[in-house]
Every structure is written in structure tokens, then in C-alpha cells.
Amino acid sequence: MPADPSERPRRVTVTKDGPVLVEGPVEVLLEDGSSVTSDRFTVALCACRRSRSYPWCDTSHRRRDKGCR
């Protein structure tokens, strides 16, 4: 593990039927080659693509009975 905190690995948490939580700040590269950034402490990335603010999770997956799949 690096001694400098800025060089430590980012923590990524995969949640059941929900978003992927990533310690920020983050830069997300999208399929079309563009990128979006967030400087938040933790960001929620949409795993189901139902979010109106994709790639950020807006909890749209909760509107279905079976969760995010």
C-alpha cells in the first residue's frame, strides 16, 4: 500500500439490487468517449441504466418490484 493517501486504491462497493458505490472524486468514461466527473466523497453509479441522470444513480431502480437487474 502506498504511504501517500492520494495514491491509495479507491474503494468500490457493489450493492445487491442497487448502485455501485465508489469513493470519490471520480472520473467516469462513458461508452461514447465522453467523461463526467464528481468530486463528492462517495458517488453512486447506476448499475441498471434506469437512471435519468446516468451514470449517476437517482434510485430509479427502486420503482420496480424486483430491484435492479
N, C-alpha and C positions, 0 to 999 in steps of 0.2 A: 504494500500500500504506500502511495506517495505521502511524504510528510506535509506538503503544501495542500491545504483543504481544497483549493481551486482545482487541483489535479485528481481528486478522489473520484471514484466511479459514481455515476448517477444511480440513484435507487429507482427502480421501476417496479410497481406493484400491480399485478394482474388480479382483477377482482372478478368473482363469479357473477355472471349476468350483468356486468356493468363496465365502467370505463377502465382504461389503463391509466394509473396514476404515476406521474413522472416528477421527480424533484426538479425544480427549475433553477435557473432560467433554461429555456429550451428553444431550439430552432427545429421546426418540423418541415421536412422536404415533402412536397406533395407530388402526386403522380404526373401532373402537367409540368413539373420542373420548377414551379414557384415555391416559395417558402414563407412561412409565418413564424413569428416569434412571440414568446411570452416571458416576462421577467418575474412572474409570480413564483412564490416559494414552492408550490406544488401545482401542477396542471393536470386536468383530467382529459385524456384523449379518447375520443369516441371510437369504440370498437365495433359498433353495429351499423354505422353510417346513416343513422336516422336523424342525427343532429342537424338542426337548421344552421348551426354555427360550426359545422365540420371544418377542421378536425377536432375542435374543442367539444367536449360533451356538454349538452344542455339538458340532460336527463330525459330526452325523448324516448329512450328505451323503456322507461317505466310505464309508458302508456299502453303497453301490450302485456297480456297476462303471463306469457311465457318468458319474459325478460329479453335480454339481448342475445341474439343468436345469428 
